[in-house]
Amino acid sequence: MPRYFFHTRIGDDVVPDPDGLELRDPDQAWQAARTTIRAMMAEPHDQVRLIGACLVVVDAAGDVILEFPFAEAMTPAPGEGPADGRWQ
């Protein structure tokens, strides 16, 4: 399985992911990125600092697979959320 690395870019600073994760494909890397961002944003004191951050996912060769803005990860995916469309 390919290995993907999830580097966090906050402004001009980059927090590297030295270990990465073995995932089956870029779609699974997208899901992992979204889950990671949502977990990081769960801490209220980090939200203001991280809302402008981006998770940059690269493969083992260092090629960028996707860039996932933290703000984008906080919007509901199609079909996600309660049936009445409200979040609790």
C-alpha positions in Angstrom: 0.0 0.0 0.0 1.2 3.5 -0.7 2.3 5.8 2.1 0.9 9.3 2.4 2.3 12.1 4.6 0.1 14.8 6.1 2.0 18.1 6.5 0.3 21.0 8.2 0.9 24.4 6.6 0.0 27.4 8.8 0.9 30.6 6.9 4.6 30.3 5.9 5.3 27.6 8.5 5.1 23.8 7.8 4.7 21.1 10.5 6.0 18.0 8.8 4.6 14.5 9.2 7.6 12.3 9.4 5.7 9.0 9.7 2.7 9.1 7.3 0.1 6.5 6.9 -0.3 3.5 4.6 -3.6 3.9 2.7 -5.1 2.2 -0.3 -5.5 5.3 -2.5 -5.9 9.1 -2.7 -9.6 8.8 -1.8 -8.7 7.2 1.5 -6.0 9.9 2.0 -8.7 12.6 1.5 -10.9 10.9 4.1 -8.0 10.6 6.5 -7.1 14.3 6.0 -10.7 15.4 6.7 -10.8 13.3 9.9 -7.5 14.6 11.0 -8.5 18.2 10.5 -11.8 17.8 12.3 -10.0 16.2 15.2 -7.5 19.1 15.4 -10.3 21.6 15.2 -12.1 19.9 18.1 -10.0 21.9 20.6 -11.7 25.4 20.9 -8.5 27.2 21.7 -6.9 26.0 18.4 -9.7 26.9 16.1 -8.8 30.6 15.4 -5.1 29.7 14.7 -5.9 26.7 12.5 -8.9 27.9 10.5 -6.5 29.3 7.9 -4.2 26.3 7.9 -4.0 23.6 5.2 -3.2 20.0 5.3 -0.8 19.1 2.4 -0.9 15.4 1.6 2.1 14.1 -0.3 3.1 10.6 -1.5 6.4 8.9 -0.7 8.0 10.6 -3.7 7.1 14.0 -2.3 4.5 14.7 -5.0 1.5 16.7 -3.7 -1.6 14.5 -3.8 -4.0 17.1 -2.4 -4.2 20.3 -0.4 -7.1 20.3 2.1 -7.9 23.7 3.7 -9.0 23.4 7.3 -12.0 25.7 6.7 -13.2 23.3 3.9 -13.1 20.3 6.2 -15.5 22.0 8.6 -18.3 22.2 6.0 -20.7 19.2 5.9 -20.1 16.7 3.1 -23.2 15.9 0.9 -25.6 13.8 2.9 -23.8 14.5 6.1 -25.6 15.8 9.2 -29.0 15.3 10.7 -32.0 14.7 8.5 -33.4 18.2 9.1 -30.1 19.8 8.0 -29.4 21.4 11.4 -26.2 20.7 13.4 -26.4 20.3 17.1 
